[in-house]
Amino acid sequence: MFGLGRKKFGWSRGRPRVIVVGAGLSGLLAAVRLAEAGADVTVLEEEDRVGGRIHSVPLGGSHVNLGAQYFFHSGNDYLDHYIRKASKFSPEGGKLGALWNGTLASASGEELFLSLPIERQALEHLDRATKRMREARKELMRGKEFVFDKEPTSPLWWELDRITATEYLFDFHPDVANIFDTFLIPEGGVGTSQTSALLLVGWYGGPERQTHLIDGGNQKLPEAIAEDIKKLGGRLHLSTEVIRVSNTEYGVDVESSNGRRLEADYAIVTVPAPVAQKIVQSIPVEKQEALAAAVFGGSMQVGLHLRNLPKDDRINSCFFHNSRINAYMDQTRGDGDSETVVSLNIAGEEAHALTEDEILDRVAEPLKQIYPGFDPATSIVESKMRTWANGIVRYPPGLLSKHHDQLRAPVGNVHFGGDYTHNPALDGAAWSGIRSAEQVLSRAKEALA
């Protein structure tokens, strides 16, 4: 159906029944792969929509993304297929920005770094650090789908996993770590001092990728996957909170909060690790320890419909160093007129305790610095907010050395997907969904042999 070169299996004694828990990107791609192979698939999702942390809402005559901010081609056939099909765009006509200790720098592309109020030596060291990351990633990627795939024979893999990103950057000017903090903190709420060097190399040592926004909101992409699941005969049940997943003598039993119970041969659980710990029954101690080690960071996305912003010196995206706001992204299609839709990120647990007025006051501070004359009373037309208690998985040093195999290991007929089993970016979720689907298909084939 998709032209991806994947063959439909011939099931001689009935199709395997599989329940996928969670309709985020990992769960949806697992389901579409299973349905494409001829399995009997049911997807259960707690929310009233698909997409998980890919979440878009209407705002200002357009849409604002309150979860994943962009997409890029990743080398994953399934994710790339849907990105190619989507109507996509990138905001035009603006610059990149960085608010560095209260001073705004802006420029086009990589010229931004030359505009930062830091020493020239720091910029030279940044180039050297980036080159070192690319060389390390190239070495790690030999014969592997992903830099996070375990390779016990590689001393470099072990070394990078066991040290922090700050230790990896120790030989360079201190502002090199500060620059990477501005990119890391919006993602997981922590910076280089608490993050594995393997994560740093995996994210910033790879090839440059063009990023896209999906026209009509990024959630259009998971909605397209959901439609294909249905076309292939799969079932999708929204507003269905799963509270228990148990192995049985013949397969799995899945119970939802409304008392509904479903039976299947296999289950794939793609919810965040802390949730998986609660709902999957009889998890062995080693697996429990692995799931507990996959700590997620909280974050909040704030969408604003703004009016009368100056267009002459437009900032498309901005990062912040030593600020209570972590990232800003203009999501308006084209130059528009006087209307603008933007998204701002507040990383960390404290955002959960803020009132709506406190949040608007906080996001107004950087907007005043980006756009002098900005007045929240007259410029903010409407706002939308979304808090993510399990925003994105953190990769502390030693996580994969200690728990890599258990993070991916099934418990009986219950398999696990999600970004924590691969990497915390959207392509990590995509790879994990396909990997867990292939695990189930392989086991089903063996059972019928």
C-alpha positions as a printed NumPy array, in Angstrom:
array([[  0.   ,   0.   ,   0.   ],
       [  2.804,   2.401,   0.829],
       [  5.461,   1.301,  -1.606],
       [  7.933,   0.765,   1.204],
       [  9.117,  -2.642,   0.099],
       [  7.547,  -4.461,   3.054],
       [  5.702,  -7.675,   2.257],
       [  2.437,  -8.787,   3.755],
       [  2.84 , -12.032,   5.667],
       [  0.767, -15.084,   4.785],
       [ -0.801, -16.218,   8.052],
       [ -1.615, -19.898,   7.655],
       [ -3.595, -20.327,  10.88 ],
       [ -5.234, -16.976,  11.517],
       [ -3.862, -13.491,  11.837],
       [ -2.068, -12.525,  15.059],
       [ -4.12 , -10.186,  17.209],
       [ -2.16 ,  -7.228,  18.571],
       [ -3.249,  -4.415,  20.897],
       [ -1.19 ,  -1.228,  20.72 ],
       [ -1.431,   0.965,  23.819],
       [ -0.858,   4.615,  22.944],
       [ -1.501,   6.491,  19.69 ],
       [  1.604,   8.649,  19.688],
       [  4.023,   8.417,  16.782],
       [  5.588,   5.193,  18.062],
       [  2.244,   3.452,  18.569],
       [  0.788,   4.628,  15.259],
       [  3.785,   3.487,  13.223],
       [  3.842,   0.163,  15.061],
       [  0.165,  -0.266,  14.227],
       [  0.484,   0.683,  10.555],
       [  3.397,  -1.738,  10.125],
       [  1.437,  -4.54 ,  11.805],
       [ -1.711,  -3.849,   9.78 ],
       [  0.332,  -3.661,   6.58 ],
       [  1.721,  -7.129,   7.4  ],
       [ -1.799,  -8.495,   7.809],
       [ -2.074,  -8.542,  11.617],
       [ -5.362,  -7.835,  13.403],
       [ -4.582,  -4.505,  15.12 ],
       [ -6.409,  -2.482,  17.766],
       [ -5.   ,   0.822,  19.019],
       [ -6.129,   2.225,  22.383],
       [ -5.532,   5.901,  23.223],
       [ -6.359,   7.754,  26.428],
       [ -6.892,  11.158,  24.8  ],
       [ -9.594,  12.132,  22.348],
       [ -7.055,  12.556,  19.538],
       [ -4.047,  10.806,  18.054],
       [ -0.475,  12.072,  18.05 ],
       [  0.647,  11.997,  21.675],
       [  3.217,  14.769,  22.075],
       [  2.487,  15.837,  18.49 ],
       [ -0.344,  18.181,  19.397],
       [ -1.762,  21.093,  17.396],
       [ -4.718,  23.368,  18.074],
       [ -6.386,  26.118,  15.987],
       [ -5.16 ,  29.616,  16.841],
       [ -5.301,  32.973,  15.077],
       [ -6.84 ,  31.6  ,  11.901],
       [ -3.955,  29.116,  11.744],
       [ -2.594,  26.437,  14.08 ],
       [ -0.042,  26.341,  16.867],
       [  1.988,  23.293,  17.822],
       [  1.871,  22.62 ,  21.547],
       [  4.115,  19.581,  21.342],
       [  6.603,  18.581,  18.654],
       [  7.708,  21.788,  16.961],
       [  9.02 ,  20.438,  13.652],
       [  9.678,  17.372,  11.479],
       [ 12.683,  16.31 ,   9.463],
       [ 13.528,  13.393,   7.186],
       [ 15.193,  10.763,   9.319],
       [ 16.025,   7.736,   7.199],
       [ 13.078,   5.859,   8.717],
       [ 11.051,   4.721,   5.703],
       [  7.691,   5.022,   7.417],
       [  8.134,   8.448,   8.995],
       [  9.75 ,   9.83 ,   5.832],
       [  6.865,   8.479,   3.751],
       [  4.341,  10.554,   5.699],
       [  6.564,  13.633,   5.755],
       [  6.874,  13.444,   1.955],
       [  3.1  ,  13.194,   1.605],
       [  2.358,  16.104,   3.952],
       [  1.838,  19.681,   2.887],
       [  4.647,  21.403,   4.734],
       [  6.324,  24.761,   5.046],
       [  8.986,  26.684,   6.905],
       [  8.345,  30.208,   8.212],
       [  9.868,  32.655,   5.751],
       [ 11.547,  36.005,   5.894],
       [ 12.963,  35.942,   9.406],
       [ 16.177,  35.425,  11.299],
       [ 17.448,  33.136,  14.016],
       [ 17.836,  34.672,  17.432],
       [ 19.513,  34.043,  20.762],
       [ 18.926,  35.955,  23.952],
       [ 22.298,  35.59 ,  25.639],
       [ 22.354,  36.807,  29.242],
       [ 19.783,  39.434,  28.346],
       [ 21.433,  40.549,  25.087],
       [ 19.616,  39.728,  21.846],
       [ 21.672,  38.492,  18.905],
       [ 20.044,  37.771,  15.552],
       [ 21.289,  36.762,  12.12 ],
       [ 20.557,  34.439,   9.219],
       [ 21.585,  30.797,   9.603],
       [ 24.889,  29.973,  11.237],
       [ 25.865,  33.64 ,  11.188],
       [ 23.941,  33.78 ,  14.457],
       [ 26.899,  32.324,  16.333],
       [ 29.144,  35.119,  15.088],
       [ 26.652,  37.593,  16.562],
       [ 26.724,  36.131,  20.085],
       [ 28.374,  38.298,  22.739],
       [ 31.054,  35.695,  23.477],
       [ 34.791,  35.423,  22.882],
       [ 36.09 ,  34.542,  19.432],
       [ 37.916,  31.563,  20.964],
       [ 34.546,  30.114,  22.02 ],
       [ 33.358,  30.158,  18.412],
       [ 36.544,  28.469,  17.224],
       [ 36.105,  25.827,  19.918],
       [ 32.458,  25.378,  18.931],
       [ 33.563,  24.444,  15.412],
       [ 36.115,  21.983,  16.815],
       [ 33.576,  20.441,  19.206],
       [ 31.004,  20.011,  16.437],
       [ 33.596,  18.392,  14.182],
       [ 34.556,  15.991,  16.97 ],
       [ 30.894,  15.047,  17.455],
       [ 30.424,  14.346,  13.756],
       [ 33.502,  12.138,  13.662],
       [ 32.362,  10.238,  16.751],
       [ 28.853,   9.768,  15.365],
       [ 30.228,   8.489,  12.064],
       [ 32.27 ,   5.882,  13.92 ],
       [ 29.327,   4.842,  16.078],
       [ 26.898,   4.531,  13.161],
       [ 28.8  ,   1.844,  11.265],
       [ 26.369,  -0.998,  10.621],
       [ 23.727,   0.468,  12.925],
       [ 20.35 ,   2.104,  12.443],
       [ 20.881,   4.458,  15.335],
       [ 23.664,   5.866,  17.472],
       [ 21.72 ,   4.585,  20.508],
       [ 21.813,   0.97 ,  19.344],
       [ 24.12 ,  -0.855,  21.711],
       [ 27.473,  -1.96 ,  20.331],
       [ 29.418,  -3.676,  23.145],
       [ 32.558,  -3.986,  21.003],
       [ 32.89 ,  -0.207,  20.658],
       [ 34.897,   1.433,  23.453],
       [ 33.663,   4.816,  22.212],
       [ 30.006,   3.847,  22.76 ],
       [ 30.741,   2.883,  26.365],
       [ 32.864,   5.969,  26.988],
       [ 30.256,   8.407,  25.671],
       [ 27.413,   6.735,  27.542],
       [ 29.209,   6.88 ,  30.894],
       [ 30.258,  10.55 ,  30.902],
       [ 28.252,  13.751,  30.893],
       [ 28.08 ,  16.068,  27.91 ],
       [ 29.922,  18.655,  30.032],
       [ 32.792,  16.204,  30.532],
       [ 32.847,  15.576,  26.795],
       [ 33.16 ,  19.331,  26.221],
       [ 35.68 ,  19.853,  29.023],
       [ 38.596,  20.612,  26.676],
       [ 36.769,  23.519,  25.082],
       [ 35.88 ,  27.072,  26.051],
       [ 33.148,  27.097,  28.776],
       [ 30.723,  28.916,  26.48 ],
       [ 30.675,  25.875,  24.182],
       [ 28.768,  23.965,  26.871],
       [ 26.593,  27.052,  27.429],
       [ 25.647,  27.076,  23.742],
       [ 24.63 ,  23.429,  23.808],
       [ 22.674,  24.067,  27.01 ],
       [ 20.5  ,  26.53 ,  25.082],
       [ 19.543,  23.686,  22.716],
       [ 19.267,  20.832,  25.233],
       [ 17.313,  22.468,  28.045],
       [ 14.131,  23.138,  26.013],
       [ 14.004,  19.452,  25.105],
       [ 14.298,  17.73 ,  28.476],
       [ 14.635,  20.454,  31.073],
       [ 18.279,  19.578,  31.782],
       [ 21.535,  20.614,  30.177],
       [ 24.965,  19.218,  29.478],
       [ 25.882,  18.577,  33.124],
       [ 23.091,  16.006,  33.53 ],
       [ 22.987,  14.528,  30.042],
       [ 24.947,  11.644,  28.554],
       [ 27.616,  12.588,  26.031],
       [ 26.118,   9.863,  23.817],
       [ 22.964,  11.952,  23.516],
       [ 24.96 ,  15.046,  22.591],
       [ 26.88 ,  13.194,  19.882],
       [ 23.711,  11.506,  18.644],
       [ 21.811,  14.77 ,  18.228],
       [ 24.46 ,  17.252,  17.168],
       [ 26.961,  15.018,  15.426],
       [ 24.582,  13.925,  12.702],
       [ 23.947,  15.303,   9.216],
       [ 22.206,  18.641,   8.898],
       [ 18.48 ,  18.241,   8.355],
       [ 15.937,  20.65 ,   6.948],
       [ 13.077,  21.092,   9.39 ],
       [  9.435,  21.458,   8.398],
       [  6.125,  22.485,   9.865],
       [  3.014,  20.658,   8.675],
       [  0.375,  22.853,   7.074],
       [ -2.735,  22.824,   9.236],
       [ -0.722,  21.829,  12.33 ],
       [  1.797,  19.06 ,  12.923],
       [ -0.973,  16.792,  14.177],
       [ -2.046,  16.354,  10.554],
       [  0.825,  13.888,  10.175],
       [ -0.301,  11.391,  12.874],
       [ -3.879,  11.822,  11.678],
       [ -2.744,  10.648,   8.23 ],
       [ -1.147,   7.56 ,   9.784],
       [ -4.345,   6.844,  11.736],
       [ -6.393,   7.01 ,   8.535],
       [ -4.117,   4.46 ,   6.871],
       [ -4.429,   2.133,   9.868],
       [ -8.2  ,   2.198,   9.412],
       [ -7.899,   1.648,   5.649],
       [ -5.821,  -1.445,   6.375],
       [ -8.552,  -2.826,   8.648],
       [ -7.147,  -1.717,  11.997],
       [ -9.304,  -0.311,  14.789],
       [ -8.636,   2.851,  16.791],
       [-10.382,   3.603,  20.09 ],
       [ -9.888,   7.111,  21.494],
       [-10.753,   8.304,  25.02 ],
       [ -9.825,   4.843,  26.258],
       [ -7.493,   4.889,  29.26 ],
       [ -5.67 ,   1.592,  29.752],
       [ -5.198,   0.757,  33.427],
       [ -3.903,  -2.814,  33.253],
       [ -1.982,  -4.988,  30.781],
       [ -1.49 ,  -8.593,  31.865],
       [  0.012, -11.724,  30.373],
       [ -2.315, -14.701,  30.265],
       [ -1.925, -18.365,  29.383],
       [ -2.919, -17.627,  25.786],
       [ -1.688, -14.086,  25.207],
       [ -2.522, -10.774,  26.851],
       [ -5.462,  -9.174,  28.614],
       [ -5.924,  -5.388,  28.457],
       [ -8.349,  -3.535,  30.738],
       [ -9.479,   0.077,  30.381],
       [-10.83 ,   2.456,  33.026],
       [-14.366,   2.11 ,  31.677],
       [-14.307,  -1.598,  32.517],
       [-13.79 ,  -2.791,  28.974],
       [-11.459,  -5.779,  28.546],
       [ -9.793,  -6.955,  25.373],
       [ -7.797, -10.084,  24.674],
       [ -5.062, -10.497,  22.088],
       [ -2.001, -12.564,  21.286],
       [  0.405,  -9.666,  21.895],
       [  0.47 ,  -6.103,  23.171],
       [  2.808,  -3.218,  22.376],
       [  2.909,  -0.557,  25.095],
       [  4.157,   2.789,  23.751],
       [  3.274,   5.137,  26.618],
       [  6.06 ,   6.88 ,  28.603],
       [  8.09 ,   4.598,  30.854],
       [  6.549,   5.873,  34.143],
       [  3.078,   5.039,  32.822],
       [  4.187,   1.649,  31.474],
       [  5.496,   0.805,  34.955],
       [  2.04 ,   1.354,  36.423],
       [ -0.11 ,  -0.473,  33.903],
       [  1.952,  -3.534,  32.909],
       [  1.576,  -6.269,  35.5  ],
       [  4.269,  -8.587,  36.9  ],
       [  7.268,  -6.751,  35.482],
       [ 10.555,  -8.407,  36.527],
       [ 12.83 ,  -6.432,  38.857],
       [ 15.465,  -5.801,  36.159],
       [ 12.841,  -4.371,  33.809],
       [ 11.339,  -2.236,  36.587],
       [ 14.755,  -0.766,  37.321],
       [ 15.275,   0.042,  33.648],
       [ 11.885,   1.763,  33.325],
       [ 12.511,   3.738,  36.524],
       [ 15.866,   4.937,  35.147],
       [ 14.207,   6.392,  32.036],
       [ 13.292,   9.675,  33.719],
       [ 11.142,  12.123,  31.789],
       [ 11.366,  15.905,  31.993],
       [  8.353,  18.146,  32.34 ],
       [  7.702,  21.031,  29.971],
       [  5.058,  23.471,  28.854],
       [  4.245,  24.861,  25.427],
       [  2.523,  28.234,  25.208],
       [  0.891,  29.263,  21.95 ],
       [  0.118,  32.933,  21.321],
       [ -1.877,  34.724,  18.656],
       [ -0.141,  38.101,  18.413],
       [ -1.084,  41.272,  16.598],
       [  0.922,  44.21 ,  15.22 ],
       [  4.403,  42.764,  15.592],
       [  7.032,  44.505,  13.445],
       [  7.784,  42.518,  10.283],
       [ 10.993,  44.259,   9.225],
       [ 13.241,  42.393,  11.654],
       [ 11.271,  39.217,  12.166],
       [ 12.691,  36.461,  14.411],
       [ 11.641,  32.977,  13.265],
       [ 13.109,  31.125,  16.219],
       [ 15.034,  32.111,  19.289],
       [ 16.945,  30.288,  22.016],
       [ 17.611,  31.65 ,  25.47 ],
       [ 20.585,  31.398,  27.813],
       [ 20.043,  32.083,  31.514],
       [ 16.371,  32.872,  31.007],
       [ 13.08 ,  31.628,  32.439],
       [ 11.937,  30.919,  28.874],
       [ 13.72 ,  28.237,  26.888],
       [ 12.698,  28.586,  23.245],
       [ 10.547,  30.63 ,  20.863],
       [  9.306,  29.698,  17.385],
       [  7.248,  31.717,  14.924],
       [  4.734,  29.324,  13.343],
       [  3.038,  31.707,  10.921],
       [  2.899,  30.504,   7.348],
       [  4.729,  33.006,   5.153],
       [  5.131,  36.638,   6.1  ],
       [  1.43 ,  37.056,   6.761],
       [  0.06 ,  40.493,   7.53 ],
       [ -0.302,  41.865,  11.053],
       [ -1.222,  38.475,  12.55 ],
       [  1.408,  36.162,  14.022],
       [  1.237,  32.76 ,  15.746],
       [  4.149,  31.784,  17.97 ],
       [  5.018,  28.992,  20.374],
       [  7.194,  29.369,  23.471],
       [  8.686,  26.65 ,  25.643],
       [  9.085,  26.574,  29.42 ],
       [ 11.091,  23.509,  30.452],
       [ 11.197,  22.057,  33.955],
       [  8.757,  21.036,  36.642],
       [  8.088,  24.539,  37.992],
       [  5.905,  25.387,  35.013],
       [  3.246,  23.037,  36.389],
       [  2.692,  25.293,  39.412],
       [  2.289,  28.558,  37.484],
       [ -1.092,  30.189,  36.977],
       [ -2.168,  31.24 ,  33.489],
       [ -1.501,  34.895,  34.284],
       [  1.965,  34.063,  35.644],
       [  2.752,  32.131,  32.475],
       [  1.659,  35.018,  30.246],
       [  3.752,  37.427,  32.311],
       [  6.754,  35.147,  31.936],
       [  6.517,  34.729,  28.168],
       [  5.953,  38.479,  27.75 ],
       [  9.45 ,  39.196,  29.105],
       [ 11.4  ,  37.738,  26.15 ],
       [  8.877,  39.036,  23.637],
       [  9.563,  42.577,  24.88 ],
       [ 13.271,  41.969,  24.283],
       [ 12.747,  40.416,  20.846],
       [ 10.221,  43.047,  19.781],
       [ 10.755,  46.427,  21.492],
       [  7.414,  48.102,  22.066],
       [  5.621,  44.777,  22.543],
       [  2.659,  45.307,  24.878],
       [  0.982,  42.134,  26.171],
       [ -2.238,  44.037,  26.875],
       [ -2.692,  44.966,  23.217],
       [ -0.504,  42.48 ,  21.337],
       [ -1.752,  39.155,  22.791],
       [ -5.087,  38.315,  21.192],
       [ -5.451,  34.72 ,  22.418],
       [ -3.357,  32.05 ,  24.112],
       [ -3.283,  28.249,  24.276],
       [ -1.222,  26.156,  26.691],
       [ -0.3  ,  22.516,  27.206],
       [  1.744,  21.016,  30.06 ],
       [  3.597,  17.744,  29.538],
       [  4.369,  15.944,  32.79 ],
       [  6.27 ,  13.34 ,  30.735],
       [  7.608,  15.714,  28.128],
       [ 10.738,  14.03 ,  26.855],
       [ 13.015,  11.317,  28.173],
       [ 16.324,  12.379,  29.686],
       [ 19.415,  10.348,  28.946],
       [ 21.593,  10.568,  32.07 ],
       [ 25.077,   9.031,  31.927],
       [ 25.051,   5.275,  32.231],
       [ 21.392,   4.749,  31.303],
       [ 22.137,   2.598,  28.265],
       [ 25.204,   0.853,  29.702],
       [ 23.087,  -0.382,  32.594],
       [ 19.628,  -0.768,  31.081],
       [ 19.748,  -0.794,  27.273],
       [ 18.714,  -4.432,  26.8  ],
       [ 16.001,  -4.323,  29.465],
       [ 14.486,  -1.13 ,  28.074],
       [ 13.747,  -3.009,  24.862],
       [ 13.025,  -6.432,  26.356],
       [  9.448,  -7.774,  26.262],
       [  7.652,  -9.048,  29.342],
       [  6.028, -12.251,  28.172],
       [  3.812, -11.244,  25.254],
       [  3.967,  -7.543,  26.144],
       [  6.419,  -5.515,  24.045],
       [  7.571,  -1.949,  24.617],
       [  7.992,   1.003,  22.27 ],
       [  8.466,   4.731,  22.682],
       [ 11.309,   7.187,  22.484],
       [ 12.977,   5.929,  25.667],
       [ 13.808,   2.662,  23.897],
       [ 15.579,   4.379,  21.009],
       [ 16.228,   8.113,  21.416],
       [ 14.191,  11.123,  22.534],
       [ 13.607,  12.689,  19.111],
       [ 10.629,  11.997,  16.825],
       [ 12.707,   9.711,  14.631],
       [ 13.538,   7.734,  17.787],
       [  9.826,   7.227,  18.388],
       [  9.444,   6.165,  14.741],
       [ 12.271,   3.639,  14.897],
       [ 10.977,   2.218,  18.181],
       [  7.499,   1.713,  16.753],
       [  8.77 ,  -0.181,  13.733],
       [ 11.216,  -2.195,  15.852],
       [  8.51 ,  -3.314,  18.301],
       [  6.186,  -4.236,  15.414],
       [  8.917,  -6.327,  13.792],
       [  9.559,  -8.061,  17.135],
       [  5.911,  -9.081,  17.339],
       [  5.724, -10.192,  13.703],
       [  8.845, -12.314,  14.139],
       [  7.426, -13.996,  17.243],
       [  4.077, -14.582,  15.528],
       [  5.786, -16.234,  12.586],
       [  7.811, -18.473,  14.9  ],
       [  4.657, -19.46 ,  16.806],
       [  3.026, -20.571,  13.551],
       [  6.064, -22.411,  12.218]])
